[in-house]
Amino acid sequence: MKFLFVVGLTFAVASAQLGAPSPLTGDDLKEAEGVLTKSLATLASGDGPSYQLGRVISATSQVVSGTKYVYEVELVEGTETKTCTVDIWAQPWLPENGYQVTFNCPDGQVVKTHN
């Protein structure tokens, strides 16, 4: 009976971690920075906003229907730098608007989509 309890408890703890956000480091962080930089460039070449990446403070990823990246970053717009949370929900297989980018900054929230 103890064996079944331990196995069940182990499975429950492991299941709680599946799908949970994971902090990014090393190559995974570099890949996520690439996704963010590409999104910023794509949006800046369209109807904006026109942010440049100052630095990444932290980043996580989560497997959902696609990948959800959450960044705490410093964004540069002109001469102003601000700390924002940026969420990117990446579903690159979609034919249109496979990326939803949400900027949560001190001056408000902006949601944009792009391919």
C-alpha positions, 0 to 999 in steps of 0.5 A: 500500500505504501508503494502505491501511495509513493508512486501516486504522489510522485505522479501527482507532483510530476503532473503538476509541473507539466505545462507550468512556466519554466524559467529560461537560461542559456540557449533557451533564453537566446532562442526566446530573445530571438523570438522577441527581437523578431516580433519587435522588428516585425511590429516596428515595420508595420503599425507599431509599437516601435520598441527596441530591446534594451535588455531581458531581465527574465523570461519563461516559456510554457507549452500551451497550444503553441508556446507562451513566452513571458518576458520582463524586459527593458524596452527603448522607444526613442530616448525613453526606456521603460520596464515592461512585461511582454507576453508572446503566444506563438502559434507559427503554424497558423496561416495568419496572425500566428503571434500574439504580442501583449505589452504590459507597460506602466503607460498601459497595455497594447495587444498586437498580432503578426505572422 
